[in-house]
Amino acid sequence: MMKTGFILFISGIILFMAGILLSMQWGIAGTIMGISGGMMMGSAAYFYAANIRKD
């Protein structure tokens, strides 16, 4: 579980940052990438909380 949360968080932050950078050129595509990256980082918080609760 911890590995899943970490992978989701790292890939989400990369996607979020790439979306911010891309939104300067292509607004719609960058916005979609930024939102999906933020959702991935948010879902990683669930896996972190589930792991803490289990310990």
Number of C-alpha atoms within 10 A of each C-alpha: 12 13 11 11 22 16 13 20 23 15 15 24 18 17 22 24 16 16 24 19 16 17 17 11 10 11 13 13 13 21 19 16 22 24 16 17 24 20 16 21 23 15 15 24 15 13 19 17 13 14 13 10 8 6 5
